[in-house]
Structure formats: C-alpha cells, structure tokens
C-alpha cells in the first residue's frame, strides 16, 4: 500500500513539474526502469541520472523530489521495571544504556518507562524492537529486577 502511494505521489510530481513534456520523458525513463518510483530511488544513489532523462530547466525540481525523505515510523513500548535492591535506581539506569540514537526512553512514573524506536522500515523496526526488549529482559534478569513490556498504542 505504501509503495502504491509513493508511486502515485511520484507520478503527480512528474506531471506537475514536466507539464507537456511529461509523456516523452516518462517513456524514456520507463525503457530503463520499472516505474517512476524506481527511477527516483536510483536518483537518490546517483544524481547523474537526472541529466540523462530530464530536460535541463526541470532538473532542480526533480532533484528536490528525489531528496525528500520518507516519513519515519515510531514504535513505542511501555516498560515496567521493579528493582528492590539498594542500588536499584542505578541498575535501572544502566539497563537503558543503548548506543543507538533512534532509541529514546522517557520516565513516566515509578518503575514505568516509555521506550520509543524511530525507524524508516516498519517491518525491520518490529524486529529491532523485539531485539531491544529481549536485551532489556536479559539485563533485568542479570540485575535481579522484575521486567514487563507491552506495546503502547
């Protein structure tokens, strides 16, 4: 569904930017690529493709379309951790030490936290979130803490 929407958006952008030249430019592109979205993806990796297919006066506009980033997905989990040891707060802080800038942890209330993971691909993000939860659970067991996680809506 998302690739269909992306394809539609690219078609509309080409129609608006190229105007009357749209049909002949599309034909040139579609000889070498499956669809316009595939062309835009290829342009992200190699901008020299623009000059091969697009008229000179329209190249900057197409370049701008290719540089638009896809909206990131945000996955959230509610985490409950209970540590009854004397240094429980330190243990809990150490459990949330991750070297990933896409992970953020917010304190909600005593023992309740919200874990957010920002990803571009939802499926890969789900796998990554499962790995993170598994790692947190392992760290909690090592520190003699109770651990519970549930997906936040």
C-alpha positions as CSV (number, residue, x, y, z in Angstrom):
1,X,0.0,0.0,0.0
2,X,2.8,2.4,0.9
3,X,4.7,1.7,-2.3
4,X,1.5,2.4,-4.3
5,X,1.0,5.7,-2.5
6,X,4.7,6.6,-3.1
7,X,4.3,5.7,-6.8
8,X,1.2,7.9,-7.1
9,X,2.9,10.8,-5.4
10,X,5.9,10.5,-7.8
11,X,3.5,10.4,-10.8
12,X,1.7,13.5,-9.7
13,X,5.1,15.3,-9.0
14,X,6.3,14.4,-12.5
15,X,3.0,15.6,-14.1
16,X,3.2,19.0,-12.2
17,X,7.0,19.5,-12.9
18,X,7.2,18.4,-16.5
19,X,3.8,19.5,-17.8
20,X,3.6,18.9,-21.6
21,X,7.0,17.1,-21.7
22,X,5.8,14.5,-19.2
23,X,4.8,11.8,-21.7
24,X,8.0,11.7,-23.6
25,X,10.2,11.9,-20.5
26,X,8.2,9.1,-18.9
27,X,8.7,6.9,-22.0
28,X,12.4,7.5,-21.9
29,X,12.6,6.6,-18.1
30,X,10.3,3.6,-18.4
31,X,12.5,2.0,-21.0
32,X,15.2,1.6,-18.4
33,X,13.2,1.5,-15.1
34,X,10.1,-0.5,-14.0
35,X,8.4,2.7,-12.8
36,X,9.0,6.3,-11.8
37,X,9.4,5.5,-8.1
38,X,12.2,3.1,-9.1
39,X,13.8,5.9,-11.1
40,X,13.6,8.3,-8.1
41,X,15.2,5.6,-5.8
42,X,18.0,5.2,-8.3
43,X,18.5,9.0,-8.5
44,X,18.9,9.0,-4.7
45,X,22.0,6.9,-5.2
46,X,23.3,8.5,-8.5
47,X,22.1,12.1,-9.3
48,X,23.8,12.0,-12.7
49,X,20.8,10.0,-13.9
50,X,18.7,13.2,-13.8
51,X,20.7,14.9,-16.6
52,X,20.3,11.8,-18.8
53,X,16.5,11.8,-18.7
54,X,15.2,15.2,-17.5
55,X,15.3,18.5,-19.5
56,X,17.9,20.9,-18.1
57,X,15.3,23.5,-16.8
58,X,13.4,20.9,-14.8
59,X,16.4,19.1,-13.2
60,X,16.4,21.0,-10.0
61,X,12.7,20.3,-9.3
62,X,13.2,16.6,-9.9
63,X,16.3,16.6,-7.7
64,X,14.2,18.1,-4.9
65,X,11.6,15.3,-5.3
66,X,14.3,12.7,-5.1
67,X,15.8,14.2,-1.9
68,X,12.5,14.1,0.1
69,X,12.9,11.7,2.9
70,X,10.3,9.1,3.7
71,X,8.4,9.7,6.9
72,X,9.9,7.7,9.8
73,X,7.8,5.3,11.8
74,X,7.8,5.4,15.6
75,X,7.4,2.2,17.6
76,X,6.5,2.5,21.2
77,X,6.6,0.1,24.2
78,X,5.6,0.5,27.8
79,X,8.2,-0.9,30.1
80,X,7.8,-1.7,33.8
81,X,10.8,-2.5,35.9
82,X,10.9,-3.1,39.6
83,X,14.2,-3.4,41.4
84,X,14.1,-3.8,45.1
85,X,17.9,-3.7,45.7
86,X,19.5,-0.7,47.5
87,X,21.1,0.5,44.2
88,X,18.0,-0.3,42.1
89,X,17.9,3.1,40.5
90,X,21.5,2.8,39.3
91,X,20.8,-0.7,37.9
92,X,17.7,0.6,36.1
93,X,19.6,3.5,34.5
94,X,22.4,1.1,33.4
95,X,19.8,-1.2,31.7
96,X,18.7,1.6,29.4
97,X,22.2,2.4,28.1
98,X,22.0,1.8,24.3
99,X,24.4,3.2,21.7
100,X,21.6,3.9,19.2
101,X,20.3,7.4,18.6
102,X,17.0,6.0,17.3
103,X,16.1,4.8,20.8
104,X,14.7,7.1,23.4
105,X,13.5,6.3,26.9
106,X,11.1,8.5,28.8
107,X,10.3,8.3,32.5
108,X,6.6,8.1,33.2
109,X,6.3,7.2,36.9
110,X,8.0,5.0,39.5
111,X,9.1,1.9,37.5
112,X,7.2,2.9,34.4
113,X,9.0,4.0,31.2
114,X,8.1,4.6,27.6
115,X,10.6,3.2,25.0
116,X,10.5,4.8,21.5
117,X,12.3,3.5,18.5
118,X,12.3,5.6,15.3
119,X,12.8,3.6,12.1
120,X,12.3,4.0,8.3
121,X,11.0,0.5,7.6
122,X,8.2,-0.8,9.9
123,X,9.0,-4.5,9.5
124,X,12.7,-4.0,10.3
125,X,11.7,-1.8,13.2
126,X,9.5,-4.5,14.6
127,X,12.4,-7.0,14.5
128,X,14.7,-4.4,16.1
129,X,12.2,-3.6,18.8
130,X,11.9,-7.3,19.7
131,X,15.7,-7.5,19.9
132,X,15.8,-4.4,22.2
133,X,13.0,-5.9,24.5
134,X,14.9,-9.2,24.6
135,X,18.1,-7.4,25.6
136,X,16.3,-5.4,28.3
137,X,14.7,-8.5,29.7
138,X,18.1,-10.2,29.8
139,X,19.7,-7.2,31.6
140,X,16.8,-7.1,34.1
141,X,17.4,-10.8,35.0
142,X,21.1,-10.2,35.4
143,X,20.3,-7.4,37.9
144,X,17.6,-9.3,39.8
145,X,14.8,-7.0,38.6
146,X,11.2,-7.7,37.6
147,X,10.6,-6.8,33.9
148,X,7.4,-6.4,31.9
149,X,6.9,-4.9,28.5
150,X,3.7,-4.1,26.5
151,X,3.1,-2.4,23.2
152,X,2.0,1.2,23.6
153,X,-1.0,2.4,21.5
